[in-house]
Amino acid sequence: MEAVSYTAQWTAAARALETERGDLAIFEDRFAPALAAPRGFELLEKNRGSGLIPFIAIRTRYLDDSIREILAENDIRQIVFVAAGMDTRPFRLEWPGDATVYEVDFPALLAEKRRRLTELGAQPKVTRNEVAVDLRGDWLPELKGAGFAPGRPTLWIVEGLMFFLTPEQATNLLGVLGSASAPGSWLGVDFVSRALLRSPFSREFRRNLEEDGTPWLFGTDEPEEYLASVGWKARDVKEPGEPTTAHEDWPFEVQPRDRKGPSRSWLVRAEFVGG
Ligand SMILES: C[S@@+](CC[C@H](N)C(=O)[O-])C[C@H]1O[C@@H](n2cnc3c(N)ncnc32)[C@H](O)[C@@H]1O
């Protein structure tokens, strides 16, 4: 697998730990332990203290809720997980009967995920199609080949990917999503702030990422403006630790929005407006 694909085991390991909290857990992912091996728990241990475990739990729940609410409020029946990794939402969430989910990621990652889920006897709760591609190339033809219809509104979920892209790749990716988005399409995405790419607070974490060949390259301090520049209107922007993303283990104070420069992460729902 590509180096960056091991980060999918890492997020699966965080989801496994959250699931272990039982009644306190903010979601349940019973497939996560099997998908996290072999490197997920090792990567979590290496980066313990960076707030990443509660962050991944909060992000997972935020996007679970976003998917439920956006599908309930809009006539959207195709959902694309861009860089799906070891995410198991097609297997653990409830979906409209006529929905189709596309999981896009590198071929090796998707093959390994399929092998493990088959071993577990996991059954998807929705029509699920894999799209094995490199997102840095021209991947829309493969998505369309798998049945995706650009004329219909789409919910795109881009979780845990944007910071691994260069600024140019990030903007290009959101442009590609826009080019395949009919009116009424939505996006769920997370970003880090620029400070997280350079602050002393995250130095050791960044060094670890670089050592593993998966540096963080892209961040934004103004997610609303950034998204607007690529055709998306932010409808909800949250930071972990805000009341609606509450998690008893969130270790940091939420900084006032008008304070420039702190390390932040953004959880965002946006609507396609084009332009
Ligand atoms: C941190 S994981 C996130 C996975 C999943 N969305 C989650 O939140 O658990 C990053 C994912 O991005 C995928 N990825 C990164 N760059 C990619 C690329 N150029 N093409 C396809 N997949 C890519 C990796 O394979 C990996 O599965």
The ligand as a MOL file (V3000), in Angstrom:
LIG
                    3D

  0  0  0     0  0            999 V3000
M  V30 BEGIN CTAB
M  V30 COUNTS 27 29 0 0 0
M  V30 BEGIN ATOM
M  V30 1 C -6.2740 9.6420 6.9650 0
M  V30 2 S -6.8960 8.4990 5.7870 0 CHG=1
M  V30 3 C -8.6080 8.9540 5.8720 0
M  V30 4 C -9.4670 7.8060 5.4770 0
M  V30 5 C -10.9510 7.9840 5.8130 0
M  V30 6 N -11.5570 9.0620 5.0690 0
M  V30 7 C -11.0810 8.1980 7.2970 0
M  V30 8 O -11.4090 9.3200 7.7120 0
M  V30 9 O -10.8470 7.2620 8.0210 0 CHG=-1
M  V30 10 C -6.3550 9.1940 4.2280 0
M  V30 11 C -6.8290 8.3520 3.0270 0
M  V30 12 O -6.5170 9.0890 1.8620 0
M  V30 13 C -6.1730 8.1700 0.8370 0
M  V30 14 N -5.4330 8.9340 -0.1790 0
M  V30 15 C -4.4730 9.8720 0.0550 0
M  V30 16 N -4.0020 10.3470 -1.1300 0
M  V30 17 C -4.7050 9.6980 -2.0970 0
M  V30 18 C -4.6760 9.7420 -3.5100 0
M  V30 19 N -3.8280 10.5570 -4.1610 0
M  V30 20 N -5.5020 8.9450 -4.1950 0
M  V30 21 C -6.3650 8.1010 -3.5620 0
M  V30 22 N -6.4380 8.0110 -2.2090 0
M  V30 23 C -5.6170 8.7990 -1.4900 0
M  V30 24 C -5.3290 7.1490 1.5800 0
M  V30 25 O -5.1950 5.9340 0.8580 0
M  V30 26 C -6.1230 7.0040 2.8710 0
M  V30 27 O -7.0780 5.9840 2.7700 0
M  V30 END ATOM
M  V30 BEGIN BOND
M  V30 1 1 1 2
M  V30 2 1 2 3
M  V30 3 1 2 10
M  V30 4 1 3 4
M  V30 5 1 4 5
M  V30 6 1 5 6
M  V30 7 1 5 7
M  V30 8 2 7 8
M  V30 9 1 7 9
M  V30 10 1 10 11
M  V30 11 1 11 12
M  V30 12 1 11 26
M  V30 13 1 12 13
M  V30 14 1 13 14
M  V30 15 1 13 24
M  V30 16 1 14 15
M  V30 17 1 14 23
M  V30 18 2 15 16
M  V30 19 1 16 17
M  V30 20 1 17 18
M  V30 21 2 17 23
M  V30 22 1 18 19
M  V30 23 2 18 20
M  V30 24 1 20 21
M  V30 25 2 21 22
M  V30 26 1 22 23
M  V30 27 1 24 25
M  V30 28 1 24 26
M  V30 29 1 26 27
M  V30 END BOND
M  V30 END CTAB
M  END
